[in-house]
Amino acid sequence: MNTTVPITNDTVEYEFGGGVVAGYYDVDIGHDWPSTSPNPDNQRKGHHVATYDATPIILDFFNQHSLS
């Protein structure tokens, strides 16, 4: 089953295969690293910080899915 979950006003999470695969879409950040703190991506002219932080989401994924 596929689901769509609003994360913030600007961001949606799309889950596929019962949550096995997830994608995040933010309408405002383009192809930048999603961060609520300044970083080299969002400090360029015309870019800005995101409304969510991708780092904890990715770390949680790796904590749940070990390679061994």
PDBQT receptor file of N, H, CA, C and O in Angstrom, charges set to zero:
ATOM      1  N   MET A   1       0.844  -1.179   0.000  1.00  0.00    +0.000 N 
ATOM      2  CA  MET A   1       0.000   0.000   0.000  1.00  0.00    +0.000 C 
ATOM      3  C   MET A   1       0.891   1.245   0.000  1.00  0.00    +0.000 C 
ATOM      4  O   MET A   1       1.884   1.297   0.726  1.00  0.00    +0.000 OA
ATOM      5  N   ASN A   2       0.547   2.221  -0.793  1.00  0.00    +0.000 N 
ATOM      6  H   ASN A   2      -0.260   2.178  -1.383  1.00  0.00    +0.000 HD
ATOM      7  CA  ASN A   2       1.273   3.477  -0.878  1.00  0.00    +0.000 C 
ATOM      8  C   ASN A   2       0.545   4.535  -0.053  1.00  0.00    +0.000 C 
ATOM      9  O   ASN A   2      -0.684   4.598  -0.060  1.00  0.00    +0.000 OA
ATOM     10  N   THR A   3       1.312   5.368   0.659  1.00  0.00    +0.000 N 
ATOM     11  H   THR A   3       2.311   5.318   0.664  1.00  0.00    +0.000 HD
ATOM     12  CA  THR A   3       0.701   6.414   1.474  1.00  0.00    +0.000 C 
ATOM     13  C   THR A   3       1.409   7.745   1.240  1.00  0.00    +0.000 C 
ATOM     14  O   THR A   3       2.579   7.790   0.859  1.00  0.00    +0.000 OA
ATOM     15  N   THR A   4       0.679   8.813   1.476  1.00  0.00    +0.000 N 
ATOM     16  H   THR A   4      -0.272   8.777   1.786  1.00  0.00    +0.000 HD
ATOM     17  CA  THR A   4       1.209  10.169   1.409  1.00  0.00    +0.000 C 
ATOM     18  C   THR A   4       0.976  10.808   2.773  1.00  0.00    +0.000 C 
ATOM     19  O   THR A   4      -0.152  10.847   3.263  1.00  0.00    +0.000 OA
ATOM     20  N   VAL A   5       2.054  11.310   3.384  1.00  0.00    +0.000 N 
ATOM     21  H   VAL A   5       2.970  11.278   2.985  1.00  0.00    +0.000 HD
ATOM     22  CA  VAL A   5       1.966  11.875   4.720  1.00  0.00    +0.000 C 
ATOM     23  C   VAL A   5       2.544  13.289   4.707  1.00  0.00    +0.000 C 
ATOM     24  O   VAL A   5       3.709  13.464   4.350  1.00  0.00    +0.000 OA
ATOM     25  N   PRO A   6       1.760  14.305   5.087  1.00  0.00    +0.000 N 
ATOM     26  CA  PRO A   6       2.325  15.643   5.193  1.00  0.00    +0.000 C 
ATOM     27  C   PRO A   6       3.320  15.693   6.361  1.00  0.00    +0.000 C 
ATOM     28  O   PRO A   6       3.002  15.250   7.465  1.00  0.00    +0.000 OA
ATOM     29  N   ILE A   7       4.523  16.232   6.119  1.00  0.00    +0.000 N 
ATOM     30  H   ILE A   7       4.782  16.592   5.223  1.00  0.00    +0.000 HD
ATOM     31  CA  ILE A   7       5.536  16.377   7.158  1.00  0.00    +0.000 C 
ATOM     32  C   ILE A   7       5.503  17.797   7.715  1.00  0.00    +0.000 C 
ATOM     33  O   ILE A   7       5.541  17.992   8.929  1.00  0.00    +0.000 OA
ATOM     34  N   THR A   8       5.432  18.783   6.832  1.00  0.00    +0.000 N 
ATOM     35  H   THR A   8       5.400  18.625   5.845  1.00  0.00    +0.000 HD
ATOM     36  CA  THR A   8       5.268  20.194   7.192  1.00  0.00    +0.000 C 
ATOM     37  C   THR A   8       4.336  20.801   6.154  1.00  0.00    +0.000 C 
ATOM     38  O   THR A   8       3.828  20.089   5.288  1.00  0.00    +0.000 OA
ATOM     39  N   ASN A   9       4.107  22.096   6.230  1.00  0.00    +0.000 N 
ATOM     40  H   ASN A   9       4.519  22.674   6.935  1.00  0.00    +0.000 HD
ATOM     41  CA  ASN A   9       3.251  22.765   5.235  1.00  0.00    +0.000 C 
ATOM     42  C   ASN A   9       3.827  22.661   3.829  1.00  0.00    +0.000 C 
ATOM     43  O   ASN A   9       3.080  22.680   2.852  1.00  0.00    +0.000 OA
ATOM     44  N   ASP A  10       5.165  22.550   3.718  1.00  0.00    +0.000 N 
ATOM     45  H   ASP A  10       5.772  22.535   4.512  1.00  0.00    +0.000 HD
ATOM     46  CA  ASP A  10       5.824  22.532   2.415  1.00  0.00    +0.000 C 
ATOM     47  C   ASP A  10       6.339  21.159   1.995  1.00  0.00    +0.000 C 
ATOM     48  O   ASP A  10       6.831  21.004   0.877  1.00  0.00    +0.000 OA
ATOM     49  N   THR A  11       6.235  20.161   2.868  1.00  0.00    +0.000 N 
ATOM     50  H   THR A  11       5.835  20.287   3.776  1.00  0.00    +0.000 HD
ATOM     51  CA  THR A  11       6.898  18.879   2.634  1.00  0.00    +0.000 C 
ATOM     52  C   THR A  11       5.930  17.712   2.763  1.00  0.00    +0.000 C 
ATOM     53  O   THR A  11       5.099  17.671   3.671  1.00  0.00    +0.000 OA
ATOM     54  N   VAL A  12       6.054  16.756   1.830  1.00  0.00    +0.000 N 
ATOM     55  H   VAL A  12       6.729  16.790   1.092  1.00  0.00    +0.000 HD
ATOM     56  CA  VAL A  12       5.232  15.556   1.836  1.00  0.00    +0.000 C 
ATOM     57  C   VAL A  12       6.151  14.341   1.782  1.00  0.00    +0.000 C 
ATOM     58  O   VAL A  12       7.146  14.337   1.058  1.00  0.00    +0.000 OA
ATOM     59  N   GLU A  13       5.810  13.306   2.557  1.00  0.00    +0.000 N 
ATOM     60  H   GLU A  13       5.001  13.309   3.145  1.00  0.00    +0.000 HD
ATOM     61  CA  GLU A  13       6.521  12.030   2.485  1.00  0.00    +0.000 C 
ATOM     62  C   GLU A  13       5.646  11.057   1.701  1.00  0.00    +0.000 C 
ATOM     63  O   GLU A  13       4.463  10.891   1.997  1.00  0.00    +0.000 OA
ATOM     64  N   TYR A  14       6.242  10.421   0.704  1.00  0.00    +0.000 N 
ATOM     65  H   TYR A  14       7.203  10.556   0.464  1.00  0.00    +0.000 HD
ATOM     66  CA  TYR A  14       5.565   9.384  -0.063  1.00  0.00    +0.000 C 
ATOM     67  C   TYR A  14       6.170   8.045   0.346  1.00  0.00    +0.000 C 
ATOM     68  O   TYR A  14       7.377   7.844   0.212  1.00  0.00    +0.000 OA
ATOM     69  N   GLU A  15       5.340   7.126   0.844  1.00  0.00    +0.000 N 
ATOM     70  H   GLU A  15       4.360   7.289   0.953  1.00  0.00    +0.000 HD
ATOM     71  CA  GLU A  15       5.815   5.789   1.220  1.00  0.00    +0.000 C 
ATOM     72  C   GLU A  15       5.269   4.773   0.231  1.00  0.00    +0.000 C 
ATOM     73  O   GLU A  15       4.102   4.819  -0.160  1.00  0.00    +0.000 OA
ATOM     74  N   PHE A  16       6.143   3.854  -0.162  1.00  0.00    +0.000 N 
ATOM     75  H   PHE A  16       7.091   3.816   0.156  1.00  0.00    +0.000 HD
ATOM     76  CA  PHE A  16       5.780   2.810  -1.114  1.00  0.00    +0.000 C 
ATOM     77  C   PHE A  16       6.103   1.453  -0.509  1.00  0.00    +0.000 C 
ATOM     78  O   PHE A  16       7.044   1.327   0.274  1.00  0.00    +0.000 OA
ATOM     79  N   GLY A  17       5.324   0.440  -0.868  1.00  0.00    +0.000 N 
ATOM     80  H   GLY A  17       4.559   0.543  -1.504  1.00  0.00    +0.000 HD
ATOM     81  CA  GLY A  17       5.593  -0.915  -0.403  1.00  0.00    +0.000 C 
ATOM     82  C   GLY A  17       5.476  -1.063   1.098  1.00  0.00    +0.000 C 
ATOM     83  O   GLY A  17       6.261  -1.784   1.713  1.00  0.00    +0.000 OA
ATOM     84  N   GLY A  18       4.501  -0.386   1.699  1.00  0.00    +0.000 N 
ATOM     85  H   GLY A  18       3.864   0.199   1.199  1.00  0.00    +0.000 HD
ATOM     86  CA  GLY A  18       4.328  -0.487   3.136  1.00  0.00    +0.000 C 
ATOM     87  C   GLY A  18       5.426   0.201   3.925  1.00  0.00    +0.000 C 
ATOM     88  O   GLY A  18       5.695  -0.191   5.061  1.00  0.00    +0.000 OA
ATOM     89  N   GLY A  19       6.060   1.201   3.366  1.00  0.00    +0.000 N 
ATOM     90  H   GLY A  19       5.842   1.519   2.444  1.00  0.00    +0.000 HD
ATOM     91  CA  GLY A  19       7.096   1.945   4.062  1.00  0.00    +0.000 C 
ATOM     92  C   GLY A  19       8.501   1.473   3.785  1.00  0.00    +0.000 C 
ATOM     93  O   GLY A  19       9.452   1.993   4.369  1.00  0.00    +0.000 OA
ATOM     94  N   VAL A  20       8.659   0.480   2.891  1.00  0.00    +0.000 N 
ATOM     95  H   VAL A  20       7.886   0.058   2.417  1.00  0.00    +0.000 HD
ATOM     96  CA  VAL A  20       9.994  -0.019   2.553  1.00  0.00    +0.000 C 
ATOM     97  C   VAL A  20      10.798   1.072   1.846  1.00  0.00    +0.000 C 
ATOM     98  O   VAL A  20      12.000   1.211   2.074  1.00  0.00    +0.000 OA
ATOM     99  N   VAL A  21      10.133   1.838   0.993  1.00  0.00    +0.000 N 
ATOM    100  H   VAL A  21       9.157   1.725   0.808  1.00  0.00    +0.000 HD
ATOM    101  CA  VAL A  21      10.774   2.936   0.267  1.00  0.00    +0.000 C 
ATOM    102  C   VAL A  21       9.999   4.214   0.575  1.00  0.00    +0.000 C 
ATOM    103  O   VAL A  21       8.768   4.225   0.560  1.00  0.00    +0.000 OA
ATOM    104  N   ALA A  22      10.730   5.283   0.853  1.00  0.00    +0.000 N 
ATOM    105  H   ALA A  22      11.730   5.274   0.865  1.00  0.00    +0.000 HD
ATOM    106  CA  ALA A  22      10.083   6.564   1.123  1.00  0.00    +0.000 C 
ATOM    107  C   ALA A  22      10.799   7.655   0.339  1.00  0.00    +0.000 C 
ATOM    108  O   ALA A  22      12.019   7.623   0.176  1.00  0.00    +0.000 OA
ATOM    109  N   GLY A  23      10.034   8.605  -0.135  1.00  0.00    +0.000 N 
ATOM    110  H   GLY A  23       9.044   8.631  -0.002  1.00  0.00    +0.000 HD
ATOM    111  CA  GLY A  23      10.584   9.773  -0.808  1.00  0.00    +0.000 C 
ATOM    112  C   GLY A  23      10.000  11.020  -0.179  1.00  0.00    +0.000 C 
ATOM    113  O   GLY A  23       8.853  11.024   0.269  1.00  0.00    +0.000 OA
ATOM    114  N   TYR A  24      10.785  12.067  -0.147  1.00  0.00    +0.000 N 
ATOM    115  H   TYR A  24      11.716  12.065  -0.511  1.00  0.00    +0.000 HD
ATOM    116  CA  TYR A  24      10.348  13.325   0.448  1.00  0.00    +0.000 C 
ATOM    117  C   TYR A  24      10.393  14.415  -0.607  1.00  0.00    +0.000 C 
ATOM    118  O   TYR A  24      11.343  14.514  -1.382  1.00  0.00    +0.000 OA
ATOM    119  N   TYR A  25       9.340  15.236  -0.621  1.00  0.00    +0.000 N 
ATOM    120  H   TYR A  25       8.568  15.155   0.009  1.00  0.00    +0.000 HD
ATOM    121  CA  TYR A  25       9.281  16.336  -1.582  1.00  0.00    +0.000 C 
ATOM    122  C   TYR A  25       8.976  17.622  -0.826  1.00  0.00    +0.000 C 
ATOM    123  O   TYR A  25       7.976  17.713  -0.115  1.00  0.00    +0.000 OA
ATOM    124  N   ASP A  26       9.844  18.609  -0.984  1.00  0.00    +0.000 N 
ATOM    125  H   ASP A  26      10.657  18.535  -1.562  1.00  0.00    +0.000 HD
ATOM    126  CA  ASP A  26       9.649  19.936  -0.412  1.00  0.00    +0.000 C 
ATOM    127  C   ASP A  26       9.493  20.895  -1.581  1.00  0.00    +0.000 C 
ATOM    128  O   ASP A  26      10.360  20.947  -2.454  1.00  0.00    +0.000 OA
ATOM    129  N   VAL A  27       8.419  21.644  -1.615  1.00  0.00    +0.000 N 
ATOM    130  H   VAL A  27       7.714  21.602  -0.906  1.00  0.00    +0.000 HD
ATOM    131  CA  VAL A  27       8.106  22.495  -2.759  1.00  0.00    +0.000 C 
ATOM    132  C   VAL A  27       9.074  23.650  -2.944  1.00  0.00    +0.000 C 
ATOM    133  O   VAL A  27       9.122  24.246  -4.020  1.00  0.00    +0.000 OA
ATOM    134  N   ASP A  28       9.855  23.982  -1.907  1.00  0.00    +0.000 N 
ATOM    135  H   ASP A  28       9.816  23.498  -1.033  1.00  0.00    +0.000 HD
ATOM    136  CA  ASP A  28      10.658  25.189  -1.966  1.00  0.00    +0.000 C 
ATOM    137  C   ASP A  28      12.166  25.010  -2.027  1.00  0.00    +0.000 C 
ATOM    138  O   ASP A  28      12.861  25.978  -2.337  1.00  0.00    +0.000 OA
ATOM    139  N   ILE A  29      12.713  23.837  -1.750  1.00  0.00    +0.000 N 
ATOM    140  H   ILE A  29      12.149  23.051  -1.498  1.00  0.00    +0.000 HD
ATOM    141  CA  ILE A  29      14.167  23.781  -1.598  1.00  0.00    +0.000 C 
ATOM    142  C   ILE A  29      14.926  23.313  -2.825  1.00  0.00    +0.000 C 
ATOM    143  O   ILE A  29      16.149  23.439  -2.866  1.00  0.00    +0.000 OA
ATOM    144  N   GLY A  30      14.257  22.787  -3.805  1.00  0.00    +0.000 N 
ATOM    145  H   GLY A  30      13.263  22.684  -3.771  1.00  0.00    +0.000 HD
ATOM    146  CA  GLY A  30      14.967  22.319  -4.998  1.00  0.00    +0.000 C 
ATOM    147  C   GLY A  30      15.848  21.128  -4.684  1.00  0.00    +0.000 C 
ATOM    148  O   GLY A  30      15.479  20.271  -3.881  1.00  0.00    +0.000 OA
ATOM    149  N   HIS A  31      17.018  21.069  -5.317  1.00  0.00    +0.000 N 
ATOM    150  H   HIS A  31      17.318  21.764  -5.969  1.00  0.00    +0.000 HD
ATOM    151  CA  HIS A  31      17.919  19.931  -5.150  1.00  0.00    +0.000 C 
ATOM    152  C   HIS A  31      19.019  20.292  -4.147  1.00  0.00    +0.000 C 
ATOM    153  O   HIS A  31      20.203  20.313  -4.485  1.00  0.00    +0.000 OA
ATOM    154  N   ASP A  32      18.606  20.572  -2.917  1.00  0.00    +0.000 N 
ATOM    155  H   ASP A  32      17.644  20.554  -2.643  1.00  0.00    +0.000 HD
ATOM    156  CA  ASP A  32      19.506  20.904  -1.819  1.00  0.00    +0.000 C 
ATOM    157  C   ASP A  32      19.388  19.838  -0.743  1.00  0.00    +0.000 C 
ATOM    158  O   ASP A  32      18.431  19.063  -0.721  1.00  0.00    +0.000 OA
ATOM    159  N   TRP A  33      20.393  19.806   0.170  1.00  0.00    +0.000 N 
ATOM    160  H   TRP A  33      21.170  20.435   0.153  1.00  0.00    +0.000 HD
ATOM    161  CA  TRP A  33      20.302  18.913   1.322  1.00  0.00    +0.000 C 
ATOM    162  C   TRP A  33      19.290  19.520   2.289  1.00  0.00    +0.000 C 
ATOM    163  O   TRP A  33      19.504  20.631   2.775  1.00  0.00    +0.000 OA
ATOM    164  N   PRO A  34      18.183  18.811   2.584  1.00  0.00    +0.000 N 
ATOM    165  CA  PRO A  34      17.152  19.354   3.465  1.00  0.00    +0.000 C 
ATOM    166  C   PRO A  34      17.671  19.499   4.893  1.00  0.00    +0.000 C 
ATOM    167  O   PRO A  34      17.970  18.509   5.560  1.00  0.00    +0.000 OA
ATOM    168  N   SER A  35      17.771  20.729   5.345  1.00  0.00    +0.000 N 
ATOM    169  H   SER A  35      17.527  21.534   4.803  1.00  0.00    +0.000 HD
ATOM    170  CA  SER A  35      18.270  21.011   6.683  1.00  0.00    +0.000 C 
ATOM    171  C   SER A  35      17.593  22.254   7.228  1.00  0.00    +0.000 C 
ATOM    172  O   SER A  35      17.359  23.220   6.501  1.00  0.00    +0.000 OA
ATOM    173  N   THR A  36      17.281  22.219   8.515  1.00  0.00    +0.000 N 
ATOM    174  H   THR A  36      17.471  21.434   9.106  1.00  0.00    +0.000 HD
ATOM    175  CA  THR A  36      16.708  23.390   9.171  1.00  0.00    +0.000 C 
ATOM    176  C   THR A  36      17.801  24.346   9.655  1.00  0.00    +0.000 C 
ATOM    177  O   THR A  36      17.508  25.415  10.189  1.00  0.00    +0.000 OA
ATOM    178  N   SER A  37      19.063  23.950   9.464  1.00  0.00    +0.000 N 
ATOM    179  H   SER A  37      19.302  23.081   9.030  1.00  0.00    +0.000 HD
ATOM    180  CA  SER A  37      20.219  24.785   9.809  1.00  0.00    +0.000 C 
ATOM    181  C   SER A  37      20.940  25.201   8.532  1.00  0.00    +0.000 C 
ATOM    182  O   SER A  37      20.856  24.496   7.526  1.00  0.00    +0.000 OA
ATOM    183  N   PRO A  38      21.634  26.311   8.551  1.00  0.00    +0.000 N 
ATOM    184  CA  PRO A  38      22.399  26.728   7.374  1.00  0.00    +0.000 C 
ATOM    185  C   PRO A  38      23.441  25.676   6.981  1.00  0.00    +0.000 C 
ATOM    186  O   PRO A  38      24.101  25.095   7.843  1.00  0.00    +0.000 OA
ATOM    187  N   ASN A  39      23.582  25.441   5.683  1.00  0.00    +0.000 N 
ATOM    188  H   ASN A  39      23.046  25.914   4.984  1.00  0.00    +0.000 HD
ATOM    189  CA  ASN A  39      24.610  24.544   5.143  1.00  0.00    +0.000 C 
ATOM    190  C   ASN A  39      25.029  25.088   3.773  1.00  0.00    +0.000 C 
ATOM    191  O   ASN A  39      24.400  26.014   3.263  1.00  0.00    +0.000 OA
ATOM    192  N   PRO A  40      26.081  24.525   3.173  1.00  0.00    +0.000 N 
ATOM    193  CA  PRO A  40      26.550  25.065   1.883  1.00  0.00    +0.000 C 
ATOM    194  C   PRO A  40      25.479  25.072   0.784  1.00  0.00    +0.000 C 
ATOM    195  O   PRO A  40      25.502  25.948  -0.081  1.00  0.00    +0.000 OA
ATOM    196  N   ASP A  41      24.543  24.115   0.801  1.00  0.00    +0.000 N 
ATOM    197  H   ASP A  41      24.525  23.403   1.503  1.00  0.00    +0.000 HD
ATOM    198  CA  ASP A  41      23.481  24.104  -0.213  1.00  0.00    +0.000 C 
ATOM    199  C   ASP A  41      22.523  25.273  -0.030  1.00  0.00    +0.000 C 
ATOM    200  O   ASP A  41      22.264  26.023  -0.972  1.00  0.00    +0.000 OA
ATOM    201  N   ASN A  42      21.998  25.427   1.176  1.00  0.00    +0.000 N 
ATOM    202  H   ASN A  42      22.208  24.818   1.941  1.00  0.00    +0.000 HD
ATOM    203  CA  ASN A  42      20.927  26.407   1.363  1.00  0.00    +0.000 C 
ATOM    204  C   ASN A  42      21.414  27.836   1.589  1.00  0.00    +0.000 C 
ATOM    205  O   ASN A  42      20.596  28.736   1.776  1.00  0.00    +0.000 OA
ATOM    206  N   GLN A  43      22.708  28.060   1.575  1.00  0.00    +0.000 N 
ATOM    207  H   GLN A  43      23.372  27.329   1.423  1.00  0.00    +0.000 HD
ATOM    208  CA  GLN A  43      23.228  29.417   1.739  1.00  0.00    +0.000 C 
ATOM    209  C   GLN A  43      23.566  30.086   0.410  1.00  0.00    +0.000 C 
ATOM    210  O   GLN A  43      23.958  31.253   0.386  1.00  0.00    +0.000 OA
ATOM    211  N   ARG A  44      23.415  29.349  -0.704  1.00  0.00    +0.000 N 
ATOM    212  H   ARG A  44      23.097  28.401  -0.684  1.00  0.00    +0.000 HD
ATOM    213  CA  ARG A  44      23.648  29.948  -2.012  1.00  0.00    +0.000 C 
ATOM    214  C   ARG A  44      22.523  30.924  -2.347  1.00  0.00    +0.000 C 
ATOM    215  O   ARG A  44      21.414  30.803  -1.828  1.00  0.00    +0.000 OA
ATOM    216  N   LYS A  45      22.807  31.867  -3.194  1.00  0.00    +0.000 N 
ATOM    217  H   LYS A  45      23.709  31.965  -3.616  1.00  0.00    +0.000 HD
ATOM    218  CA  LYS A  45      21.813  32.861  -3.592  1.00  0.00    +0.000 C 
ATOM    219  C   LYS A  45      20.572  32.170  -4.154  1.00  0.00    +0.000 C 
ATOM    220  O   LYS A  45      20.676  31.293  -5.011  1.00  0.00    +0.000 OA
ATOM    221  N   GLY A  46      19.415  32.564  -3.671  1.00  0.00    +0.000 N 
ATOM    222  H   GLY A  46      19.330  33.276  -2.975  1.00  0.00    +0.000 HD
ATOM    223  CA  GLY A  46      18.154  32.012  -4.136  1.00  0.00    +0.000 C 
ATOM    224  C   GLY A  46      17.733  30.741  -3.425  1.00  0.00    +0.000 C 
ATOM    225  O   GLY A  46      16.689  30.179  -3.755  1.00  0.00    +0.000 OA
ATOM    226  N   HIS A  47      18.511  30.266  -2.457  1.00  0.00    +0.000 N 
ATOM    227  H   HIS A  47      19.359  30.722  -2.189  1.00  0.00    +0.000 HD
ATOM    228  CA  HIS A  47      18.197  29.046  -1.714  1.00  0.00    +0.000 C 
ATOM    229  C   HIS A  47      17.929  29.408  -0.256  1.00  0.00    +0.000 C 
ATOM    230  O   HIS A  47      18.264  30.507   0.188  1.00  0.00    +0.000 OA
ATOM    231  N   HIS A  48      17.323  28.480   0.486  1.00  0.00    +0.000 N 
ATOM    232  H   HIS A  48      17.050  27.588   0.126  1.00  0.00    +0.000 HD
ATOM    233  CA  HIS A  48      17.021  28.741   1.892  1.00  0.00    +0.000 C 
ATOM    234  C   HIS A  48      16.938  27.432   2.659  1.00  0.00    +0.000 C 
ATOM    235  O   HIS A  48      16.923  26.353   2.067  1.00  0.00    +0.000 OA
ATOM    236  N   VAL A  49      16.883  27.534   3.984  1.00  0.00    +0.000 N 
ATOM    237  H   VAL A  49      16.895  28.411   4.466  1.00  0.00    +0.000 HD
ATOM    238  CA  VAL A  49      16.776  26.334   4.815  1.00  0.00    +0.000 C 
ATOM    239  C   VAL A  49      15.430  25.658   4.565  1.00  0.00    +0.000 C 
ATOM    240  O   VAL A  49      14.461  26.297   4.156  1.00  0.00    +0.000 OA
ATOM    241  N   ALA A  50      15.394  24.350   4.821  1.00  0.00    +0.000 N 
ATOM    242  H   ALA A  50      16.182  23.831   5.154  1.00  0.00    +0.000 HD
ATOM    243  CA  ALA A  50      14.177  23.559   4.627  1.00  0.00    +0.000 C 
ATOM    244  C   ALA A  50      13.310  23.606   5.885  1.00  0.00    +0.000 C 
ATOM    245  O   ALA A  50      13.734  24.102   6.929  1.00  0.00    +0.000 OA
ATOM    246  N   THR A  51      12.105  23.088   5.768  1.00  0.00    +0.000 N 
ATOM    247  H   THR A  51      11.761  22.685   4.920  1.00  0.00    +0.000 HD
ATOM    248  CA  THR A  51      11.195  23.018   6.914  1.00  0.00    +0.000 C 
ATOM    249  C   THR A  51      11.345  21.712   7.675  1.00  0.00    +0.000 C 
ATOM    250  O   THR A  51      10.645  21.493   8.663  1.00  0.00    +0.000 OA
ATOM    251  N   TYR A  52      12.253  20.829   7.230  1.00  0.00    +0.000 N 
ATOM    252  H   TYR A  52      12.822  21.007   6.427  1.00  0.00    +0.000 HD
ATOM    253  CA  TYR A  52      12.541  19.583   7.947  1.00  0.00    +0.000 C 
ATOM    254  C   TYR A  52      14.015  19.265   7.757  1.00  0.00    +0.000 C 
ATOM    255  O   TYR A  52      14.676  19.819   6.879  1.00  0.00    +0.000 OA
ATOM    256  N   ASP A  53      14.519  18.365   8.593  1.00  0.00    +0.000 N 
ATOM    257  H   ASP A  53      13.982  17.915   9.307  1.00  0.00    +0.000 HD
ATOM    258  CA  ASP A  53      15.928  17.991   8.564  1.00  0.00    +0.000 C 
ATOM    259  C   ASP A  53      16.055  16.538   8.108  1.00  0.00    +0.000 C 
ATOM    260  O   ASP A  53      15.527  15.637   8.760  1.00  0.00    +0.000 OA
ATOM    261  N   ALA A  54      16.750  16.305   6.997  1.00  0.00    +0.000 N 
ATOM    262  H   ALA A  54      17.179  17.037   6.467  1.00  0.00    +0.000 HD
ATOM    263  CA  ALA A  54      16.882  14.961   6.428  1.00  0.00    +0.000 C 
ATOM    264  C   ALA A  54      17.831  14.060   7.209  1.00  0.00    +0.000 C 
ATOM    265  O   ALA A  54      17.673  12.839   7.186  1.00  0.00    +0.000 OA
ATOM    266  N   THR A  55      18.805  14.629   7.893  1.00  0.00    +0.000 N 
ATOM    267  H   THR A  55      18.934  15.621   7.912  1.00  0.00    +0.000 HD
ATOM    268  CA  THR A  55      19.828  13.815   8.549  1.00  0.00    +0.000 C 
ATOM    269  C   THR A  55      19.244  12.806   9.535  1.00  0.00    +0.000 C 
ATOM    270  O   THR A  55      19.595  11.630   9.440  1.00  0.00    +0.000 OA
ATOM    271  N   PRO A  56      18.373  13.187  10.482  1.00  0.00    +0.000 N 
ATOM    272  CA  PRO A  56      17.835  12.177  11.395  1.00  0.00    +0.000 C 
ATOM    273  C   PRO A  56      16.986  11.116  10.692  1.00  0.00    +0.000 C 
ATOM    274  O   PRO A  56      16.942   9.967  11.133  1.00  0.00    +0.000 OA
ATOM    275  N   ILE A  57      16.322  11.489   9.618  1.00  0.00    +0.000 N 
ATOM    276  H   ILE A  57      16.359  12.422   9.260  1.00  0.00    +0.000 HD
ATOM    277  CA  ILE A  57      15.506  10.519   8.872  1.00  0.00    +0.000 C 
ATOM    278  C   ILE A  57      16.411   9.457   8.253  1.00  0.00    +0.000 C 
ATOM    279  O   ILE A  57      16.105   8.267   8.321  1.00  0.00    +0.000 OA
ATOM    280  N   ILE A  58      17.512   9.874   7.658  1.00  0.00    +0.000 N 
ATOM    281  H   ILE A  58      17.761  10.841   7.603  1.00  0.00    +0.000 HD
ATOM    282  CA  ILE A  58      18.438   8.938   7.015  1.00  0.00    +0.000 C 
ATOM    283  C   ILE A  58      19.153   8.085   8.060  1.00  0.00    +0.000 C 
ATOM    284  O   ILE A  58      19.315   6.880   7.868  1.00  0.00    +0.000 OA
ATOM    285  N   LEU A  59      19.580   8.696   9.157  1.00  0.00    +0.000 N 
ATOM    286  H   LEU A  59      19.449   9.675   9.313  1.00  0.00    +0.000 HD
ATOM    287  CA  LEU A  59      20.237   7.919  10.215  1.00  0.00    +0.000 C 
ATOM    288  C   LEU A  59      19.294   6.885  10.808  1.00  0.00    +0.000 C 
ATOM    289  O   LEU A  59      19.719   5.770  11.111  1.00  0.00    +0.000 OA
ATOM    290  N   ASP A  60      18.037   7.228  10.979  1.00  0.00    +0.000 N 
ATOM    291  H   ASP A  60      17.692   8.133  10.733  1.00  0.00    +0.000 HD
ATOM    292  CA  ASP A  60      17.048   6.268  11.475  1.00  0.00    +0.000 C 
ATOM    293  C   ASP A  60      16.903   5.098  10.510  1.00  0.00    +0.000 C 
ATOM    294  O   ASP A  60      16.807   3.949  10.944  1.00  0.00    +0.000 OA
ATOM    295  N   PHE A  61      16.885   5.375   9.202  1.00  0.00    +0.000 N 
ATOM    296  H   PHE A  61      16.963   6.307   8.849  1.00  0.00    +0.000 HD
ATOM    297  CA  PHE A  61      16.802   4.309   8.205  1.00  0.00    +0.000 C 
ATOM    298  C   PHE A  61      17.972   3.338   8.357  1.00  0.00    +0.000 C 
ATOM    299  O   PHE A  61      17.772   2.124   8.396  1.00  0.00    +0.000 OA
ATOM    300  N   PHE A  62      19.195   3.873   8.441  1.00  0.00    +0.000 N 
ATOM    301  H   PHE A  62      19.357   4.859   8.409  1.00  0.00    +0.000 HD
ATOM    302  CA  PHE A  62      20.368   3.010   8.558  1.00  0.00    +0.000 C 
ATOM    303  C   PHE A  62      20.390   2.251   9.885  1.00  0.00    +0.000 C 
ATOM    304  O   PHE A  62      20.891   1.128   9.939  1.00  0.00    +0.000 OA
ATOM    305  N   ASN A  63      19.865   2.836  10.941  1.00  0.00    +0.000 N 
ATOM    306  H   ASN A  63      19.459   3.749  10.897  1.00  0.00    +0.000 HD
ATOM    307  CA  ASN A  63      19.776   2.120  12.219  1.00  0.00    +0.000 C 
ATOM    308  C   ASN A  63      18.807   0.948  12.145  1.00  0.00    +0.000 C 
ATOM    309  O   ASN A  63      18.997  -0.052  12.837  1.00  0.00    +0.000 OA
ATOM    310  N   GLN A  64      17.788   1.055  11.330  1.00  0.00    +0.000 N 
ATOM    311  H   GLN A  64      17.634   1.867  10.768  1.00  0.00    +0.000 HD
ATOM    312  CA  GLN A  64      16.778  -0.013  11.191  1.00  0.00    +0.000 C 
ATOM    313  C   GLN A  64      17.205  -1.083  10.192  1.00  0.00    +0.000 C 
ATOM    314  O   GLN A  64      16.683  -2.197  10.244  1.00  0.00    +0.000 OA
ATOM    315  N   HIS A  65      18.135  -0.786   9.285  1.00  0.00    +0.000 N 
ATOM    316  H   HIS A  65      18.559   0.119   9.243  1.00  0.00    +0.000 HD
ATOM    317  CA  HIS A  65      18.508  -1.706   8.210  1.00  0.00    +0.000 C 
ATOM    318  C   HIS A  65      20.030  -1.882   8.161  1.00  0.00    +0.000 C 
ATOM    319  O   HIS A  65      20.722  -1.184   7.420  1.00  0.00    +0.000 OA
ATOM    320  N   SER A  66      20.530  -2.810   8.948  1.00  0.00    +0.000 N 
ATOM    321  H   SER A  66      19.968  -3.377   9.550  1.00  0.00    +0.000 HD
ATOM    322  CA  SER A  66      21.979  -3.031   8.949  1.00  0.00    +0.000 C 
ATOM    323  C   SER A  66      22.396  -3.841   7.730  1.00  0.00    +0.000 C 
ATOM    324  O   SER A  66      21.579  -4.538   7.129  1.00  0.00    +0.000 OA
ATOM    325  N   LEU A  67      23.658  -3.748   7.373  1.00  0.00    +0.000 N 
ATOM    326  H   LEU A  67      24.322  -3.182   7.861  1.00  0.00    +0.000 HD
ATOM    327  CA  LEU A  67      24.193  -4.496   6.237  1.00  0.00    +0.000 C 
ATOM    328  C   LEU A  67      24.629  -5.911   6.606  1.00  0.00    +0.000 C 
ATOM    329  O   LEU A  67      24.876  -6.731   5.722  1.00  0.00    +0.000 OA
ATOM    330  N   SER A  68      24.723  -6.197   7.864  1.00  0.00    +0.000 N 
ATOM    331  H   SER A  68      24.522  -5.531   8.582  1.00  0.00    +0.000 HD
ATOM    332  CA  SER A  68      25.186  -7.540   8.262  1.00  0.00    +0.000 C 
ATOM    333  C   SER A  68      24.054  -8.493   8.498  1.00  0.00    +0.000 C 
ATOM    334  O   SER A  68      24.285  -9.654   8.837  1.00  0.00    +0.000 OA
TER     335      SER A  68
